Amino acid sequence: MPPRWPRKPDRNDPDYRRLDDRMNFAVHVALCITINSGLWFVSGLKNADWPWATWLTLSWTAILLLHLIYILAIADYSLKSDS
């Protein structure tokens, strides 16, 4: 069941921005998991020695960690005033 928003979606709404950022993060995590699991599955199937696969996985995981830190600790979801 998709999430329902009780009012008109507006990027200026702090609650909507918070939800949007978290859903965006969830999509990025799902994409990372899908691609990396496929990569390691094929690597195991072909007995391939792909040194770049480790770096891709570690780099992508680090980027996801930075994304998580941003949405949980850095992003300011307070109501912006029109000044």
N, C-alpha and C positions, 0 to 999 in steps of 0.2 A: 504494500500500500504506500503510495507516494506521500511525502510530507505535504501537509496543507498549510498555507499561510493565511491567517485570518483577515488580512487587509491587503491592499494593493501593494505588490512588491516594489520597493523603492530602495535603490542602493544608498540613499542618504539615511535610511533607517538603521540604527546601530544593531538592532536584533537581527535584521535581515542580512546585514553585512557579515555578522558573526556566523550565522547559519550558512550563508553562501561560501564563506572561506572554509568552513569545516567540511562542507560537502565537496568542495573543490579538492581539498586535501584527501578525502576518502577516495575520490576518483583517481587521483595521482597514486595513491597507495595500491589500489586495485590494478592499475596499469603496470606499475612496477612489479608487483607480484606475478601478474600474468606473463609478462615478457621474460622476467628472470627465471621463472619456473620452466617455461618453455625452452629457454636457452640452455639451462642445466639438464633438462630432460634429453634434448637432442645431443648435447655434449656427451652425456652418459651412453646414449644409444649408439653413437658413432665412435665411441672411445676416443673422442677428439681431445687434443691438448690445446685449449684456447686460453693463453695467458691473459688475453684482453677481457675474457668473461669475468674473471675475478675483479679486475679493475672497474668494469662496468657496474657490477653488482655493488661493490663498495662505494663507488662514486654516487650512484643513484640513491643508495641508502643514506649517505651523508647529506645529500640534497634534501631528501625527505625529512631527515632529522632537523635540518635548518628550517624547513617549511613549518614543521610542527612547533619549533621554538618560536617562530614568528607569530603564528596564530594564537598560541597560548600565552606568550609573555610580552611580545613587542607591540602587536597590533592594538591600536587605540580605537575602541568601539564606542566611545562617548559621543553624545549628540553634538554635532558640529553646528556652531552658530554662524549666521550669515553676516559677518562683519567685514 
